[in-house]
């Protein structure tokens, strides 16, 4: 029986806490009207000494108040009543961040970096160049920063291993405290340990491309084979080779797609199946030139430049060659040559591709200047003004002036570049010059014309030449040995100068390897009382041998001869002289050779010179010790006797337009009157 005497229990025999009858009696009656008002809440018990809280009415009362009912407004702060300051008065400088604050007293910790596991893959250098720990310089704000850098280097190590084909590679980093010695504070040691795992190799190489001619053109130029490591640099280089070679073999519009490599890590050996999509585009041949932009050149002149013929199989190298030739003219601020599809099919099945030349006109006028100094020749400066296209197309007018302690002159030059044929130049010159050297004093007027095939700083050629004609009228002082005095004579000279040159060097102004061979032949006739024909000849060879990237051995040998006329019947300005910055350094300009009784050089009919230099370069500077030898002779053929030697050392400052040269030399077997020191300053190497 239950404790309440009802006798009711639950299935477990437990009596209820509140009998059901008592619970039902306590519940308020329920109404079926859901809109009926809520019953009032019973009053809460009131503690002694407090006022009872009245129960709310069954309907709430809404009270409306006005501003007058709000009571007095509290007193406002005077600062709040002031108007806001202007925006311009605010300090808008950004707040310093932690990275901006450089407090010398801020605590720093030092750490050492250790790398394990990448040495056998030869990745140590690549890791160190990219490592966050290494870039930190062994210093950090706290150990947390060191740990964060080590985590970055974990990812770096994994990326580097994958780049070599180790796709299972893992890396972990640890940071540990290294106690100091003798009471010194300890440091941290961050260790990155890499585990390369297996090397993945190519299980297959598949190329998806249209049929090409020859059939193996793509696969042959994709140097990948089964068994090669899946190495990023190797694969990217192979794909780049396809993009490079196909445009040279008639496919200018080739597009190499995104590779797909499906790795198989379940096989006994880790492999990957390589697939490369290639859109070769149509096999094409050269069509016509078309142009847009500024009309610097018309189509007729543009067609002088190509080294290909219409209908020839397309080769991107010849397109690049065309653009280089246009750049070398100096006429353009910008020029591009782009192949354009035409949709026209040639009889051989190739598609005709036109070349679109976009021309942007550059400055047509320029000023130039040069200056130098050498012992015996003194100071010499030259300035020129050029209009490169005054007589279209590429008809230039050049005005030059020379000023110096021993030479002054004016000249006007007309130059037609690419005259009817690419790289062929026609030049006509009218000049007036005054020279005052120890060897002679001359007033000279020259009219000359020549055709040439020359190198330029942009376009250096193996084989160059020129040929032309000169008419020279000159009034010169000359020592008359019969009269034993200086006299002035007027000479009329007609010459047909010719030069051929073979050049395998790598640079016009600063060669470091290769050699040059040059031959000059000039049949001439001198008219001074009588007609005297003769031939001037000069042969020269230079070589450049790179001992190391910073050291070049350079040598030169030169020999000249004048045959068919006696020395005294030859105008002094047409004779051979030795000595000076471009000859045997250490001796004055034109001071080598026979002398008159007064001690002035009179020149000769032959010449030989030899030079050797050791050009050592460090950065933009260089040091050049050198040894020169040579002389000029009265005979028509040079001899090896009575050679004069000069030695010295030079400095070089290398610029983007060539080296500035500063040479100091001394004669090793001087004659009476030769100076002890000679100085030479100019642009470009001595040879």
C-alpha positions as CSV (number, residue, x, y, z in Angstrom):
1,X,0.0,0.0,0.0
2,X,1.2,3.5,-0.8
3,X,2.1,5.9,2.0
4,X,-0.8,8.2,1.2
5,X,-3.2,5.4,1.7
6,X,-4.5,5.3,-1.8
7,X,-2.9,2.0,-2.5
8,X,-1.7,3.2,-6.0
9,X,1.8,2.4,-7.1
10,X,3.8,2.4,-10.4
11,X,4.9,-0.8,-12.1
12,X,8.1,-0.8,-10.0
13,X,6.1,-0.5,-6.7
14,X,6.9,3.2,-6.2
15,X,4.2,5.4,-4.8
16,X,3.6,8.8,-6.7
17,X,4.9,12.0,-5.1
18,X,1.6,13.8,-5.7
19,X,-1.6,11.7,-5.9
20,X,-3.5,12.2,-9.2
21,X,-6.7,13.4,-7.6
22,X,-4.8,16.2,-5.8
23,X,-3.0,17.1,-9.0
24,X,-6.2,17.5,-11.0
25,X,-7.8,19.6,-8.3
26,X,-4.9,22.0,-8.4
27,X,-5.1,22.6,-12.1
28,X,-7.2,25.7,-13.2
29,X,-10.1,25.1,-15.5
30,X,-9.3,25.2,-19.2
31,X,-11.3,27.3,-21.7
32,X,-11.8,26.3,-25.4
33,X,-11.7,30.0,-26.4
34,X,-8.2,30.8,-27.6
35,X,-8.9,34.5,-27.6
36,X,-9.8,34.6,-23.9
37,X,-7.7,36.9,-21.8
38,X,-5.0,35.5,-19.6
39,X,-5.8,35.0,-15.9
40,X,-4.1,37.3,-13.5
41,X,-1.0,36.0,-11.8
42,X,-1.3,35.4,-8.1
43,X,0.2,38.0,-5.9
44,X,3.6,37.3,-4.7
45,X,4.2,37.1,-0.9
46,X,5.1,40.4,0.5
47,X,7.9,40.6,3.0
48,X,7.3,42.5,6.2
49,X,7.9,46.3,5.9
50,X,7.4,46.5,2.1
51,X,4.5,47.7,0.0
52,X,2.6,45.1,-2.0
53,X,3.0,45.3,-5.8
54,X,-0.4,45.7,-7.4
55,X,-1.4,43.0,-9.9
56,X,-1.7,44.1,-13.5
57,X,-5.1,44.6,-15.0
58,X,-6.3,42.0,-17.5
59,X,-5.9,44.7,-20.2
60,X,-2.7,46.7,-20.3
61,X,-3.0,50.4,-20.3
62,X,-1.1,52.5,-22.9
63,X,0.2,55.8,-21.6
64,X,1.1,58.6,-24.0
65,X,3.6,61.3,-22.8
66,X,4.8,64.6,-24.3
67,X,8.2,66.3,-24.1
68,X,6.9,68.3,-21.2
69,X,6.5,65.1,-19.2
70,X,10.1,64.0,-19.5
71,X,11.4,66.3,-16.8
72,X,14.4,68.5,-16.8
73,X,17.2,67.9,-19.3
74,X,20.5,67.1,-17.6
75,X,23.3,69.7,-17.9
76,X,25.5,69.0,-21.1
77,X,29.3,68.9,-20.9
78,X,30.9,72.1,-22.4
79,X,33.3,69.9,-24.5
80,X,30.4,68.2,-26.2
81,X,28.8,71.5,-27.1
82,X,32.0,72.5,-29.1
83,X,31.8,72.1,-33.0
84,X,33.7,69.1,-34.5
85,X,37.3,70.0,-35.8
86,X,38.0,70.0,-39.5
87,X,39.1,66.7,-41.1
88,X,42.3,68.3,-42.4
89,X,43.4,68.8,-38.7
90,X,43.5,65.1,-38.0
91,X,46.8,63.1,-38.1
92,X,46.2,60.6,-41.0
93,X,49.6,58.9,-40.6
94,X,49.0,55.1,-40.3
95,X,49.8,53.5,-37.0
96,X,53.0,51.6,-36.9
97,X,52.7,47.9,-37.0
98,X,55.0,45.5,-35.2
99,X,57.0,44.9,-38.4
100,X,57.6,48.7,-38.7
101,X,58.9,49.1,-35.2
102,X,62.7,48.7,-35.1
103,X,63.6,48.8,-31.5
104,X,67.3,48.0,-30.9
105,X,66.4,46.9,-27.4
106,X,63.7,44.4,-28.6
107,X,64.7,40.9,-27.5
108,X,65.9,38.5,-30.3
109,X,66.9,34.9,-30.3
110,X,69.4,33.3,-32.5
111,X,69.1,29.9,-34.2
112,X,71.0,27.6,-36.4
113,X,69.6,25.8,-39.4
114,X,70.4,22.2,-40.3
115,X,69.2,20.3,-43.4
116,X,69.2,16.6,-43.7
117,X,68.3,14.2,-46.5
118,X,68.6,16.5,-49.6
119,X,72.3,16.3,-50.1
120,X,72.2,13.1,-52.1
121,X,69.7,14.8,-54.4
122,X,72.0,17.8,-54.8
123,X,69.2,20.1,-53.7
124,X,71.1,21.8,-50.9
125,X,71.9,24.9,-52.9
126,X,68.4,25.3,-54.2
127,X,67.0,24.8,-50.7
128,X,69.3,27.4,-49.1
129,X,68.5,30.0,-51.7
130,X,64.7,29.7,-51.0
131,X,64.7,28.7,-47.3
132,X,62.7,30.9,-44.9
133,X,65.1,29.9,-42.1
134,X,68.1,31.0,-44.2
135,X,66.5,34.3,-45.2
136,X,65.9,35.0,-41.5
137,X,69.7,35.3,-41.1
138,X,69.7,33.1,-37.9
139,X,67.6,35.7,-36.0
140,X,64.0,35.7,-34.9
141,X,61.7,37.4,-32.4
142,X,60.8,34.2,-30.6
143,X,60.7,30.4,-30.8
144,X,57.3,30.5,-32.4
145,X,58.6,32.5,-35.4
146,X,61.4,30.0,-35.8
147,X,58.9,27.1,-35.8
148,X,56.8,28.9,-38.4
149,X,59.8,29.3,-40.7
150,X,60.7,25.6,-40.2
151,X,57.1,24.7,-41.2
152,X,57.5,26.7,-44.4
153,X,60.8,24.9,-45.2
154,X,59.0,21.6,-44.7
155,X,56.8,22.5,-47.7
156,X,59.8,23.8,-49.6
157,X,61.7,20.5,-49.2
158,X,58.7,18.5,-50.4
159,X,58.3,20.8,-53.5
160,X,61.9,20.4,-54.3
161,X,61.8,16.6,-54.1
162,X,58.7,16.5,-56.3
163,X,60.5,18.7,-58.9
164,X,62.9,15.8,-59.3
165,X,60.3,13.1,-59.4
166,X,60.1,12.1,-55.7
167,X,56.4,12.4,-55.3
168,X,56.3,10.3,-52.1
169,X,58.8,12.6,-50.4
170,X,58.1,13.9,-46.9
171,X,59.7,16.3,-44.6
172,X,59.5,17.1,-40.9
173,X,61.0,19.9,-38.8
174,X,62.1,20.1,-35.2
175,X,63.1,23.1,-33.1
176,X,65.2,22.3,-30.0
177,X,67.1,24.3,-27.4
178,X,70.9,24.2,-27.5
179,X,72.4,25.2,-24.1
180,X,75.1,27.8,-24.1
181,X,78.6,27.3,-22.9
182,X,80.3,29.0,-19.9
183,X,77.1,30.6,-18.8
184,X,76.3,32.1,-22.2
185,X,72.7,32.2,-23.3
186,X,71.7,29.2,-25.4
187,X,70.4,29.1,-29.0
188,X,67.9,27.2,-31.0
189,X,68.6,24.6,-33.6
190,X,66.0,24.2,-36.4
191,X,66.4,20.9,-38.2
192,X,64.5,20.1,-41.5
193,X,64.7,16.4,-42.3
194,X,63.7,15.2,-45.7
195,X,62.9,11.6,-46.8
196,X,62.7,11.4,-50.7
197,X,61.0,8.1,-50.9
198,X,60.7,6.4,-54.4
199,X,61.7,8.0,-57.7
200,X,58.8,8.1,-60.2
201,X,59.7,7.4,-63.8
202,X,57.7,7.6,-67.1
203,X,55.8,4.5,-67.9
204,X,54.6,5.9,-71.2
205,X,54.9,9.0,-73.4
206,X,51.8,9.9,-75.5
207,X,51.5,12.9,-77.8
208,X,48.0,13.8,-79.1
209,X,48.6,15.9,-82.2
210,X,47.5,16.3,-85.8
211,X,49.5,14.6,-88.6
212,X,52.7,16.5,-89.4
213,X,55.5,16.4,-91.9
214,X,57.7,14.6,-91.2
215,X,55.5,12.2,-89.2
216,X,57.9,12.2,-86.2
217,X,58.4,15.9,-86.1
218,X,56.7,16.3,-82.7
219,X,57.9,13.2,-81.0
220,X,61.5,13.6,-82.3
221,X,61.7,17.1,-80.8
222,X,60.1,16.0,-77.5
223,X,63.2,14.4,-75.8
224,X,61.3,12.2,-73.3
225,X,61.4,8.4,-73.2
226,X,60.0,5.6,-71.0
227,X,62.2,5.3,-67.9
228,X,63.1,9.0,-67.6
229,X,62.6,10.5,-64.2
230,X,59.5,12.7,-63.9
231,X,61.6,15.7,-63.4
232,X,60.0,19.1,-63.8
233,X,62.9,20.9,-65.5
234,X,63.4,18.0,-67.9
235,X,59.7,17.9,-68.9
236,X,59.3,21.6,-69.2
237,X,62.5,21.8,-71.3
238,X,61.2,19.1,-73.6
239,X,57.9,20.9,-74.1
240,X,59.6,24.2,-74.7
241,X,61.7,22.5,-77.3
242,X,58.5,21.5,-79.2
243,X,57.3,25.2,-79.0
244,X,60.7,26.3,-80.3
245,X,61.4,23.8,-83.1
246,X,58.0,23.5,-84.8
247,X,57.8,27.2,-85.8
248,X,61.2,26.7,-87.4
249,X,59.9,23.7,-89.4
250,X,56.8,25.2,-90.9
251,X,54.3,25.4,-88.0
252,X,54.2,29.0,-86.8
253,X,50.9,28.6,-84.9
254,X,51.7,25.6,-82.8
255,X,50.2,25.5,-79.3
256,X,51.4,23.1,-76.6
257,X,48.6,22.2,-74.2
258,X,48.6,21.3,-70.5
259,X,50.3,18.0,-69.8
260,X,48.7,15.2,-67.9
261,X,50.7,12.8,-65.7
262,X,48.8,9.9,-64.1
263,X,50.9,8.6,-61.2
264,X,50.7,4.9,-60.3
265,X,51.9,4.4,-56.7
266,X,50.6,0.8,-56.5
267,X,52.9,-0.7,-59.0
268,X,56.2,-2.4,-57.8
269,X,58.0,0.6,-59.3
270,X,56.6,4.1,-59.0
271,X,55.6,5.3,-62.5
272,X,53.6,7.9,-64.3
273,X,51.8,7.9,-67.7
274,X,52.6,11.2,-69.5
275,X,50.2,12.7,-72.1
276,X,50.7,15.9,-74.0
277,X,48.2,17.6,-76.3
278,X,49.7,19.6,-79.2
279,X,47.7,21.7,-81.6
280,X,50.2,22.1,-84.5
281,X,48.1,24.4,-86.6
282,X,48.5,24.4,-90.4
283,X,51.8,23.7,-92.1
284,X,52.7,27.1,-93.6
285,X,54.9,28.9,-96.2
286,X,56.0,32.5,-96.3
287,X,53.6,34.8,-98.1
288,X,53.7,38.6,-98.5
289,X,54.7,41.5,-96.2
290,X,51.9,43.7,-95.0
291,X,52.4,46.7,-92.8
292,X,50.5,48.9,-90.4
293,X,51.3,51.8,-88.0
294,X,53.6,54.7,-88.9
295,X,54.8,54.6,-92.6
296,X,58.5,54.7,-91.7
297,X,59.3,52.4,-94.7
298,X,57.0,51.5,-97.6
299,X,56.5,48.0,-98.8
300,X,59.0,48.3,-101.6
301,X,61.8,49.2,-99.1
302,X,60.6,46.6,-96.5
303,X,61.0,43.9,-99.1
304,X,64.7,44.6,-99.2
305,X,65.2,43.1,-95.7
306,X,63.8,39.5,-95.9
307,X,66.3,36.6,-96.3
308,X,63.5,34.3,-97.6
309,X,61.4,34.1,-100.7
310,X,57.6,33.9,-101.1
311,X,56.5,30.2,-101.1
312,X,59.5,29.1,-99.0
313,X,58.6,26.9,-95.9
314,X,58.0,29.1,-92.9
315,X,61.0,29.4,-90.4
316,X,60.6,31.5,-87.3
317,X,64.4,32.2,-87.3
318,X,64.0,34.1,-90.6
319,X,61.1,36.1,-89.1
320,X,63.3,37.0,-86.2
321,X,66.1,37.9,-88.6
322,X,63.8,40.3,-90.4
323,X,62.8,42.0,-87.2
324,X,66.5,42.3,-86.1
325,X,67.4,43.9,-89.4
326,X,64.6,46.5,-89.0
327,X,65.7,47.2,-85.4
328,X,69.3,47.7,-86.6
329,X,68.3,50.6,-88.9
330,X,67.6,52.7,-85.8
331,X,64.5,54.2,-87.4
332,X,61.9,52.7,-85.1
333,X,60.8,53.3,-81.5
334,X,59.2,49.9,-81.8
335,X,58.7,47.3,-84.5
336,X,57.1,43.9,-84.5
337,X,56.8,41.1,-87.1
338,X,53.9,38.7,-86.6
339,X,52.7,35.8,-88.8
340,X,49.1,36.1,-90.0
341,X,47.0,33.3,-91.3
342,X,45.4,34.0,-94.7
343,X,43.4,30.8,-95.4
344,X,45.0,30.6,-98.8
345,X,46.4,27.2,-99.8
346,X,49.6,26.9,-101.9
347,X,50.0,24.2,-104.6
348,X,52.2,22.2,-102.3
349,X,49.4,22.0,-99.7
350,X,50.9,24.5,-97.3
351,X,48.9,27.6,-96.1
352,X,50.2,31.0,-97.1
353,X,51.2,33.1,-94.1
354,X,51.7,36.8,-94.4
355,X,54.0,38.8,-92.1
356,X,52.4,41.8,-90.5
357,X,55.0,44.5,-89.7
358,X,53.8,47.1,-87.2
359,X,55.9,50.2,-87.4
360,X,56.3,52.8,-84.7
361,X,58.4,55.8,-85.8
362,X,61.4,56.6,-83.7
363,X,63.5,59.8,-83.5
364,X,65.2,60.6,-86.8
365,X,67.8,63.0,-85.6
366,X,70.6,62.4,-83.1
367,X,73.7,64.0,-81.7
368,X,76.9,62.1,-80.9
369,X,80.3,62.8,-79.5
370,X,83.6,61.2,-78.6
371,X,86.8,62.4,-77.0
372,X,90.2,61.0,-76.3
373,X,93.7,61.9,-75.3
374,X,97.1,60.4,-76.2
375,X,100.7,61.4,-75.8
376,X,101.9,62.9,-79.1
377,X,98.4,63.3,-80.5
378,X,97.1,65.4,-77.7
379,X,93.4,66.0,-77.0
380,X,90.9,65.2,-79.7
381,X,87.1,65.5,-79.7
382,X,84.5,64.8,-82.4
383,X,80.9,65.8,-82.5
384,X,78.3,64.9,-85.1
385,X,74.7,65.6,-86.0
386,X,72.7,63.0,-88.0
387,X,69.4,62.9,-89.7
388,X,68.9,59.3,-90.5
389,X,66.1,59.6,-93.0
390,X,66.4,63.0,-94.6
391,X,66.4,61.4,-98.0
392,X,63.9,58.5,-97.7
393,X,64.4,55.7,-97.4
394,X,67.4,55.5,-95.0
395,X,69.2,58.3,-96.8
396,X,71.1,60.0,-93.9
397,X,72.9,63.3,-93.8
398,X,75.7,63.5,-91.2
399,X,77.6,66.7,-90.3
400,X,80.8,66.3,-88.2
401,X,83.3,68.6,-86.6
402,X,86.7,67.7,-85.1
403,X,88.5,69.8,-82.6
404,X,91.8,69.0,-81.0
405,X,95.2,70.3,-80.1
406,X,96.7,68.9,-83.3
407,X,93.7,68.3,-85.6
408,X,90.7,70.3,-86.7
409,X,88.2,69.5,-89.4
410,X,84.7,69.6,-90.9
411,X,82.9,66.9,-92.9
412,X,79.6,66.2,-94.5
413,X,78.5,62.7,-95.3
414,X,75.6,61.2,-97.3
415,X,74.9,57.6,-96.4
416,X,72.3,55.4,-98.0
417,X,71.8,52.2,-95.9
418,X,70.3,49.0,-97.3
419,X,70.8,50.6,-100.7
420,X,68.9,48.3,-103.1
421,X,70.1,45.3,-101.1
422,X,70.1,44.4,-97.5
423,X,73.2,45.4,-95.5
424,X,74.7,47.2,-98.5
425,X,75.7,50.9,-97.8
426,X,76.6,53.7,-100.1
427,X,78.6,56.5,-98.6
428,X,79.8,59.8,-100.1
429,X,82.0,62.2,-98.0
430,X,83.3,65.7,-98.5
431,X,85.8,66.8,-95.8
432,X,88.3,69.5,-95.0
433,X,91.0,68.8,-92.4
434,X,94.0,70.5,-90.8
435,X,96.6,68.3,-89.2
436,X,99.6,69.5,-87.3
437,X,101.8,66.7,-86.1
438,X,105.6,66.2,-85.6
439,X,105.7,64.3,-88.9
440,X,103.9,66.9,-91.1
441,X,101.6,69.9,-91.2
442,X,98.8,69.4,-93.8
443,X,95.7,71.1,-95.1
444,X,93.6,68.4,-96.9
445,X,90.4,68.3,-98.8
446,X,88.9,64.9,-99.7
447,X,86.0,63.7,-101.8
448,X,85.2,60.0,-101.6
449,X,82.6,57.5,-102.3
450,X,82.3,53.8,-101.4
451,X,80.1,50.8,-101.3
452,X,80.3,48.7,-98.2
453,X,78.9,45.6,-96.4
454,X,79.5,46.4,-92.7
455,X,78.9,45.1,-89.2
456,X,76.9,47.0,-86.7
457,X,76.8,46.7,-82.9
458,X,73.4,45.0,-83.2
459,X,74.2,42.9,-86.3
460,X,77.8,41.6,-86.4
461,X,78.8,39.8,-89.6
462,X,81.5,37.3,-90.4
463,X,82.4,38.7,-93.8
464,X,82.6,42.4,-94.5
465,X,84.1,44.5,-97.3
466,X,84.2,47.9,-98.9
467,X,85.4,49.3,-102.2
468,X,85.3,52.8,-103.6
469,X,87.3,55.8,-104.8
470,X,89.0,58.9,-103.3
471,X,90.2,62.2,-104.7
472,X,92.5,64.0,-102.3
473,X,94.1,67.5,-102.6
474,X,96.6,68.2,-99.8
475,X,99.2,70.9,-99.1
476,X,101.8,69.5,-96.7
477,X,105.1,70.4,-95.1
478,X,107.8,67.9,-96.0
479,X,111.5,67.7,-95.3
480,X,113.5,68.0,-98.5
481,X,116.7,66.0,-97.9
482,X,118.4,67.5,-101.0
483,X,117.8,71.0,-99.8
484,X,118.1,70.1,-96.1
485,X,115.0,72.1,-95.2
486,X,111.3,71.9,-94.7
487,X,109.2,72.9,-97.8
488,X,105.5,72.9,-98.6
489,X,104.2,70.8,-101.5
490,X,100.8,70.3,-103.0
491,X,99.8,66.7,-103.9
492,X,96.8,65.4,-105.9
493,X,96.0,61.8,-105.1
494,X,93.5,59.4,-106.7
495,X,92.9,56.2,-104.9
496,X,90.7,53.0,-105.1
497,X,90.7,51.7,-101.6
498,X,89.4,48.2,-100.9
499,X,89.1,46.2,-97.7
500,X,88.0,42.6,-96.9
501,X,87.6,41.2,-93.4
502,X,86.8,37.9,-91.8
503,X,85.6,38.2,-88.2
504,X,84.7,35.3,-85.9
505,X,84.9,37.4,-82.7
506,X,82.0,37.7,-80.4
507,X,81.9,41.5,-80.0
508,X,82.9,44.6,-82.0
509,X,84.1,46.7,-79.2
510,X,85.0,44.2,-76.5
511,X,85.8,40.8,-78.1
512,X,86.5,37.9,-75.7
513,X,87.0,35.0,-78.2
514,X,87.5,34.3,-81.9
515,X,89.8,36.0,-84.4
516,X,89.9,38.6,-87.2
517,X,91.7,38.8,-90.5
518,X,91.8,42.0,-92.5
519,X,93.4,42.9,-95.8
520,X,93.6,46.5,-97.2
521,X,94.7,47.2,-100.7
522,X,94.7,50.7,-102.3
523,X,96.0,51.3,-105.8
524,X,96.9,55.1,-105.9
525,X,98.3,57.7,-108.1
526,X,100.1,60.7,-106.8
527,X,100.5,63.9,-108.9
528,X,103.2,66.2,-107.7
529,X,105.0,67.5,-110.7
530,X,104.8,64.0,-112.2
531,X,102.4,61.1,-112.1
532,X,103.5,58.3,-109.7
533,X,101.3,55.2,-109.4
534,X,101.9,52.9,-106.4
535,X,100.0,50.4,-104.2
536,X,99.5,50.6,-100.4
537,X,98.9,47.3,-98.7
538,X,98.1,46.4,-95.1
539,X,97.4,42.9,-93.6
540,X,96.3,42.4,-90.0
541,X,95.4,39.5,-87.8
542,X,94.0,39.5,-84.2
543,X,93.0,36.7,-81.8
544,X,91.1,36.5,-78.5
545,X,91.5,33.5,-76.3
546,X,89.4,33.1,-73.0
547,X,91.6,31.5,-70.4
548,X,88.7,31.8,-67.9
549,X,85.5,33.8,-67.6
550,X,87.5,36.7,-66.2
551,X,90.7,36.5,-68.2
552,X,91.2,36.9,-72.0
553,X,94.5,36.7,-73.8
554,X,94.5,39.0,-76.9
555,X,97.1,39.3,-79.6
556,X,97.7,41.3,-82.8
557,X,100.1,41.3,-85.7
558,X,100.1,43.8,-88.5
559,X,102.3,44.5,-91.5
560,X,102.1,47.2,-94.2
561,X,103.9,47.9,-97.5
562,X,103.9,50.7,-100.1
563,X,105.4,49.6,-103.5
564,X,106.0,51.5,-106.7
565,X,107.2,54.9,-105.4
566,X,110.1,56.3,-103.4
567,X,109.4,57.6,-99.9
568,X,110.3,61.2,-100.7
569,X,107.9,61.4,-103.7
570,X,105.0,60.1,-101.4
571,X,102.9,62.6,-99.6
572,X,103.8,62.5,-95.9
573,X,100.1,61.8,-94.9
574,X,100.1,58.6,-97.1
575,X,103.3,57.1,-95.5
576,X,103.4,54.5,-92.7
577,X,104.2,55.6,-89.1
578,X,104.5,53.6,-85.9
579,X,103.8,54.6,-82.3
580,X,100.6,55.7,-80.4
581,X,97.6,54.3,-78.7
582,X,96.6,52.1,-81.7
583,X,100.2,51.1,-82.4
584,X,103.2,50.6,-80.1
585,X,102.2,52.2,-76.8
586,X,104.9,53.9,-74.8
587,X,106.0,56.0,-77.9
588,X,104.5,59.2,-79.1
589,X,102.0,59.3,-82.0
590,X,103.9,58.6,-85.3
591,X,107.2,58.7,-83.5
592,X,108.5,55.3,-84.7
593,X,110.4,55.2,-87.9
594,X,113.1,57.2,-89.7
595,X,113.8,60.8,-88.6
596,X,115.1,63.9,-90.4
597,X,118.2,65.7,-89.1
598,X,116.0,67.9,-86.9
599,X,114.6,64.9,-85.1
600,X,111.1,64.9,-86.6
601,X,109.7,61.6,-88.0
602,X,109.4,61.3,-91.7
603,X,107.6,58.0,-92.0
604,X,108.4,55.0,-94.2
605,X,107.1,52.7,-96.9
606,X,106.6,49.7,-94.6
607,X,105.5,48.8,-91.1
608,X,105.3,45.9,-88.7
609,X,103.6,45.8,-85.2
610,X,103.0,43.1,-82.6
611,X,100.9,43.3,-79.4
612,X,99.8,41.0,-76.6
613,X,97.5,41.7,-73.7
614,X,96.1,39.9,-70.7
615,X,92.6,41.4,-70.1
616,X,91.5,40.6,-66.6
617,X,87.9,41.7,-65.7
618,X,86.2,41.9,-62.3
619,X,82.7,43.3,-62.4
620,X,82.6,46.5,-64.4
621,X,86.3,47.1,-64.0
622,X,89.4,45.5,-65.6
623,X,93.2,45.5,-65.5
624,X,95.2,45.0,-68.7
625,X,99.0,44.5,-68.7
626,X,100.4,44.6,-72.2
627,X,103.5,44.4,-74.4
628,X,103.9,46.0,-77.8
629,X,106.6,46.0,-80.4
630,X,107.1,47.4,-83.9
631,X,108.6,50.0,-86.2
632,X,108.3,51.6,-89.6
633,X,111.0,51.4,-92.3
634,X,112.2,53.3,-95.4
635,X,112.2,50.1,-97.4
636,X,109.1,48.8,-99.1
637,X,109.1,45.6,-97.0
638,X,109.3,45.5,-93.2
639,X,112.1,43.7,-91.4
640,X,112.4,42.2,-87.9
641,X,115.4,44.4,-87.1
642,X,115.4,47.4,-84.9
643,X,112.1,46.6,-83.2
644,X,111.0,49.0,-80.5
645,X,109.3,47.6,-77.4
646,X,106.8,49.3,-75.1
647,X,105.1,47.9,-72.0
648,X,102.5,49.1,-69.6
649,X,99.3,48.5,-67.8
650,X,95.8,49.8,-68.4
651,X,92.5,50.1,-66.7
652,X,89.1,49.4,-68.1
653,X,85.6,50.6,-67.1
654,X,83.0,48.5,-68.9
655,X,79.8,50.2,-70.1
656,X,76.9,49.1,-72.3
657,X,78.4,50.8,-75.3
658,X,82.0,49.4,-74.8
659,X,84.9,49.7,-72.4
660,X,86.5,53.0,-71.5
661,X,90.3,52.6,-71.9
662,X,93.0,54.2,-69.8
663,X,96.5,53.0,-70.7
664,X,99.9,54.0,-69.3
665,X,103.0,52.8,-71.1
666,X,106.7,53.3,-71.2
667,X,109.3,52.6,-73.9
668,X,111.6,49.7,-73.1
669,X,114.4,50.6,-75.6
670,X,113.8,54.4,-76.1
671,X,115.7,56.6,-78.4
672,X,116.9,60.1,-77.7
673,X,113.8,62.4,-77.4
674,X,111.4,59.6,-76.4
675,X,109.4,60.3,-73.3
676,X,109.4,58.0,-70.3
677,X,105.6,57.8,-69.9
678,X,102.8,57.9,-72.4
679,X,99.1,58.1,-71.6
680,X,96.1,57.0,-73.8
681,X,92.4,57.5,-73.1
682,X,89.7,56.3,-75.5
683,X,86.6,54.2,-76.0
684,X,87.1,50.5,-77.0
685,X,89.9,48.1,-76.6
686,X,93.3,48.8,-78.3
687,X,92.4,46.1,-80.9
